[in-house]
Amino acid sequence: MQTKEELITTLKTIVKPYVQDEQAFEHVTEETDFIRDLKINSANLVDIALDVEEAYDIEIDNESMEKMLTVGAAIEIIQEKLAAK
């Protein structure tokens, strides 16, 4: 199981291509909001969810996807799905 720091590092790699605000990206915390802080558009959030599914071999349902708005929420969802495997 990856540590929270490792999950954040992997998540940053996944979201990097979609980020519009580089400065906010350099200071990512668990509170960072993908749309508000990183200026990622909502269509790209779907791409991020798909990339996360692929990276971790998990399935992110629509309900989880709707909650995946911050780095912290994404990490919780990833951990939850990995634990359920």
Backbone as ProteinMPNN parsed JSONL, in Angstrom:
{"seq_chain_A": "MQTKEELITTLKTIVKPYVQDEQAFEHVTEETDFIRDLKINSANLVDIALDVEEAYDIEIDNESMEKMLTVGAAIEIIQEKLAAK", "coords_chain_A": {"N_chain_A": [[0.849, -1.196, 0.0], [0.573, 2.175, -0.877], [2.037, 5.07, 0.659], [0.546, 8.122, 1.908], [2.012, 10.29, 0.944], [3.281, 9.161, -1.282], [1.049, 8.581, -2.808], [0.139, 11.173, -3.324], [2.272, 12.101, -4.89], [2.069, 10.404, -7.152], [-0.482, 11.124, -7.998], [-0.059, 13.812, -8.642], [1.578, 13.514, -10.882], [-0.271, 12.413, -12.608], [-2.247, 14.462, -12.846], [-0.822, 16.622, -13.82], [-0.601, 17.139, -16.765], [-3.027, 18.398, -17.225], [-3.226, 20.696, -15.794], [-3.771, 24.174, -15.412], [-2.818, 26.218, -13.907], [0.218, 26.715, -13.068], [1.699, 27.68, -10.897], [0.07, 27.252, -8.645], [0.074, 24.53, -8.781], [2.65, 23.869, -8.027], [2.516, 24.135, -5.338], [0.899, 22.153, -4.215], [-1.453, 20.825, -1.958], [-3.33, 18.677, 0.3], [-5.667, 20.036, 0.428], [-5.919, 21.297, -1.968], [-7.9, 22.293, -4.636], [-9.029, 20.833, -7.557], [-10.416, 22.116, -9.689], [-10.914, 24.835, -8.882], [-8.393, 25.726, -7.82], [-6.282, 24.621, -9.416], [-7.249, 25.099, -11.881], [-8.308, 23.211, -13.638], [-10.353, 21.952, -16.175], [-13.777, 20.738, -16.006], [-14.33, 18.616, -17.744], [-11.841, 17.505, -18.092], [-11.495, 16.418, -15.582], [-12.764, 14.01, -15.71], [-11.045, 12.661, -17.43], [-8.833, 12.559, -15.732], [-9.829, 10.918, -13.708], [-10.102, 8.546, -15.16], [-7.425, 8.086, -15.797], [-6.427, 7.683, -13.232], [-7.802, 5.361, -12.549], [-6.608, 3.581, -14.314], [-3.903, 3.738, -13.505], [-3.997, 2.654, -10.945], [-5.443, 0.373, -11.194], [-8.201, 0.289, -10.488], [-11.755, 0.868, -10.02], [-13.57, 3.74, -10.565], [-16.522, 4.898, -9.61], [-19.388, 6.892, -10.7], [-20.405, 8.349, -8.526], [-18.215, 8.5, -6.782], [-16.5, 9.887, -8.45], [-17.716, 12.378, -8.598], [-17.171, 13.344, -6.102], [-14.5, 13.664, -6.142], [-12.903, 16.151, -5.969], [-10.892, 17.504, -4.752], [-7.384, 17.207, -3.918], [-7.03, 15.771, -1.544], [-9.521, 14.442, -1.307], [-9.435, 12.84, -3.583], [-7.313, 11.154, -2.914], [-8.364, 9.826, -0.684], [-10.44, 8.412, -1.92], [-8.979, 6.782, -3.705], [-7.506, 5.246, -1.844], [-9.609, 3.983, -0.51], [-10.755, 2.446, -2.599], [-8.6, 0.82, -3.267], [-8.303, -0.598, -0.914], [-10.588, -2.072, -0.926], [-10.148, -3.922, -2.869]], "CA_chain_A": [[0.0, 0.0, 0.0], [1.365, 3.406, -0.949], [1.808, 6.081, 1.693], [-0.168, 9.303, 1.412], [2.97, 11.091, 0.161], [3.448, 8.485, -2.575], [-0.198, 8.778, -3.554], [0.139, 12.566, -3.801], [3.255, 12.177, -5.978], [1.477, 9.756, -8.331], [-1.612, 11.955, -8.416], [0.503, 15.004, -9.293], [2.027, 13.092, -12.211], [-1.483, 12.201, -13.413], [-2.972, 15.715, -13.142], [0.068, 17.635, -14.415], [-0.911, 17.581, -18.134], [-4.308, 19.129, -17.302], [-3.142, 21.88, -14.937], [-3.66, 25.473, -16.078], [-2.15, 27.152, -13.007], [1.473, 26.062, -12.688], [2.139, 28.122, -9.573], [-0.736, 26.52, -7.664], [0.495, 23.135, -8.864], [3.897, 23.723, -7.282], [2.214, 24.17, -3.901], [-0.24, 21.268, -4.003], [-1.682, 20.203, -0.646], [-4.555, 17.877, 0.254], [-6.811, 20.954, 0.276], [-5.941, 21.851, -3.325], [-9.105, 21.995, -5.419], [-8.623, 20.658, -8.958], [-11.03, 23.105, -10.582], [-10.717, 26.207, -8.403], [-6.982, 26.092, -7.633], [-5.417, 24.228, -10.54], [-7.928, 25.556, -13.115], [-8.554, 22.072, -14.528], [-11.776, 22.004, -16.518], [-14.506, 19.566, -15.51], [-14.19, 17.499, -18.694], [-10.555, 16.871, -17.8], [-11.604, 15.638, -14.348], [-13.114, 12.657, -16.151], [-9.784, 12.083, -17.918], [-8.012, 12.282, -14.557], [-10.414, 9.731, -13.065], [-9.746, 7.392, -16.001], [-5.988, 7.866, -15.619], [-6.268, 7.123, -11.891], [-8.281, 3.973, -12.639], [-5.574, 2.828, -15.015], [-2.685, 3.706, -12.699], [-4.158, 1.84, -9.734], [-6.271, -0.776, -11.515], [-9.412, 0.363, -9.676], [-12.882, 1.438, -10.742], [-14.118, 4.914, -9.893], [-17.911, 5.083, -10.054], [-19.779, 8.302, -10.869], [-20.563, 8.973, -7.215], [-16.864, 8.826, -6.311], [-15.943, 10.89, -9.358], [-18.291, 13.674, -8.228], [-16.542, 13.774, -4.846], [-13.06, 13.768, -6.351], [-12.674, 17.536, -6.38], [-9.649, 17.992, -4.155], [-6.325, 16.21, -3.837], [-7.332, 14.927, -0.387], [-10.665, 13.576, -1.628], [-8.965, 11.851, -4.559], [-6.49, 10.195, -2.189], [-9.277, 8.995, 0.112], [-11.142, 7.509, -2.847], [-8.002, 5.792, -4.175], [-7.217, 4.344, -0.724], [-10.83, 3.212, -0.274], [-10.905, 1.484, -3.686], [-7.505, -0.155, -3.158], [-8.581, -1.43, 0.271], [-11.717, -2.938, -1.275], [-9.735, -4.897, -3.903]], "C_chain_A": [[0.891, 1.255, 0.0], [1.052, 4.319, 0.239], [1.07, 7.256, 1.056], [0.748, 10.163, 0.535], [3.162, 10.488, -1.228], [2.207, 8.652, -3.445], [-0.262, 10.193, -4.131], [1.092, 12.711, -4.981], [2.694, 11.574, -7.262], [0.349, 10.608, -8.89], [-1.123, 13.211, -9.146], [0.967, 14.677, -10.712], [0.825, 12.959, -13.148], [-2.135, 13.535, -13.799], [-2.133, 16.754, -13.892], [-0.311, 18.073, -15.841], [-2.171, 18.458, -18.244], [-4.289, 20.457, -16.548], [-2.971, 23.16, -15.753], [-2.922, 26.501, -15.21], [-0.904, 26.483, -12.422], [1.92, 26.43, -11.271], [1.381, 27.397, -8.471], [-0.288, 25.059, -7.615], [1.771, 22.869, -8.06], [3.667, 23.652, -5.779], [0.995, 23.305, -3.57], [-0.263, 20.755, -2.563], [-2.942, 19.35, -0.78], [-5.786, 18.757, 0.063], [-6.924, 21.519, -1.138], [-7.152, 21.347, -4.093], [-8.712, 21.946, -6.897], [-9.153, 21.77, -9.861], [-10.674, 24.524, -10.154], [-9.241, 26.604, -8.36], [-6.119, 25.806, -8.861], [-6.002, 24.595, -11.896], [-8.079, 24.429, -14.143], [-10.03, 22.108, -14.898], [-12.457, 20.684, -16.185], [-14.435, 18.364, -16.451], [-12.884, 16.757, -18.434], [-10.566, 16.087, -16.494], [-11.968, 14.193, -14.669], [-11.86, 11.939, -16.654], [-8.883, 11.695, -16.745], [-8.514, 11.022, -13.849], [-10.039, 8.471, -13.844], [-8.26, 7.045, -15.853], [-5.694, 7.232, -14.254], [-6.697, 5.655, -11.883], [-7.2, 3.083, -13.249], [-4.32, 2.658, -14.152], [-2.798, 2.731, -11.526], [-4.978, 0.568, -9.962], [-7.489, -0.851, -10.581], [-10.529, 0.927, -10.537], [-13.448, 2.589, -9.933], [-15.519, 5.152, -10.445], [-18.248, 6.577, -10.101], [-19.89, 9.045, -9.545], [-19.199, 9.396, -6.659], [-16.254, 9.938, -7.145], [-16.443, 12.287, -8.988], [-17.659, 14.227, -6.958], [-15.071, 14.099, -5.03], [-12.663, 15.167, -6.819], [-11.405, 18.135, -5.792], [-8.633, 16.857, -4.133], [-6.626, 15.232, -2.691], [-8.466, 13.95, -0.663], [-10.249, 12.48, -2.602], [-8.151, 10.76, -3.855], [-7.356, 9.259, -1.358], [-9.979, 7.97, -0.761], [-10.2, 6.416, -3.339], [-7.73, 4.764, -3.068], [-8.392, 3.408, -0.46], [-10.97, 2.103, -1.32], [-9.818, 0.411, -3.632], [-7.768, -1.127, -2.008], [-9.681, -2.453, -0.04], [-11.352, -4.04, -2.284], [-9.506, -6.289, -3.332]], "O_chain_A": [[1.835, 1.364, 0.782], [-0.067, 4.328, 0.751], [0.982, 7.368, -0.167], [0.317, 10.698, -0.487], [3.203, 11.206, -2.226], [2.302, 8.841, -4.658], [-0.666, 10.388, -5.277], [0.762, 13.371, -5.966], [2.826, 12.161, -8.335], [0.237, 10.793, -10.102], [-1.709, 13.619, -10.148], [0.772, 15.471, -11.632], [0.887, 13.338, -14.317], [-2.531, 13.719, -14.95], [-2.679, 17.659, -14.524], [-0.342, 19.274, -16.109], [-2.354, 19.17, -19.231], [-5.225, 21.249, -16.653], [-2.144, 23.227, -16.662], [-2.459, 27.525, -15.711], [-0.973, 25.781, -11.413], [2.451, 25.594, -10.541], [1.974, 26.975, -7.479], [-0.273, 24.435, -6.554], [1.949, 21.793, -7.49], [4.52, 23.167, -5.036], [0.163, 23.683, -2.745], [0.753, 20.316, -2.023], [-3.552, 19.303, -1.848], [-6.824, 18.288, -0.404], [-7.925, 22.154, -1.469], [-7.396, 20.144, -4.189], [-8.135, 22.897, -7.425], [-8.422, 22.299, -10.698], [-10.191, 25.321, -10.959], [-8.877, 27.691, -8.809], [-5.326, 26.646, -9.286], [-5.354, 24.431, -12.929], [-7.991, 24.655, -15.35], [-10.877, 22.279, -14.021], [-11.806, 19.644, -16.091], [-14.477, 17.219, -16.0], [-12.824, 15.532, -18.542], [-9.744, 15.19, -16.306], [-11.533, 13.267, -13.984], [-11.638, 10.768, -16.349], [-8.25, 10.639, -16.76], [-7.725, 10.169, -13.443], [-9.698, 7.448, -13.25], [-7.886, 5.874, -15.792], [-4.832, 6.362, -14.134], [-6.032, 4.811, -11.283], [-6.922, 1.987, -12.763], [-3.75, 1.569, -14.078], [-1.827, 2.069, -11.158], [-5.183, -0.219, -9.038], [-7.773, -1.884, -9.976], [-10.289, 1.405, -11.646], [-13.769, 2.433, -8.755], [-15.685, 5.555, -11.596], [-17.492, 7.412, -9.606], [-19.522, 10.215, -9.444], [-19.045, 10.499, -6.135], [-15.576, 10.822, -6.621], [-15.692, 13.26, -9.054], [-17.618, 15.441, -6.76], [-14.46, 14.737, -4.173], [-12.152, 15.342, -7.925], [-10.904, 19.15, -6.276], [-8.985, 15.69, -4.31], [-6.492, 14.019, -2.851], [-8.387, 12.776, -0.3], [-10.661, 11.328, -2.462], [-8.29, 9.578, -4.17], [-7.121, 8.051, -1.323], [-10.099, 6.802, -0.39], [-10.582, 5.246, -3.386], [-7.723, 3.56, -3.323], [-8.214, 2.213, -0.222], [-11.266, 0.958, -0.978], [-10.076, -0.759, -3.913], [-7.493, -2.322, -2.115], [-9.698, -3.553, 0.513], [-12.131, -4.963, -2.523], [-9.158, -7.209, -4.071]]}, "name": "protein", "num_of_chains": 1, "seq": "MQTKEELITTLKTIVKPYVQDEQAFEHVTEETDFIRDLKINSANLVDIALDVEEAYDIEIDNESMEKMLTVGAAIEIIQEKLAAK"}
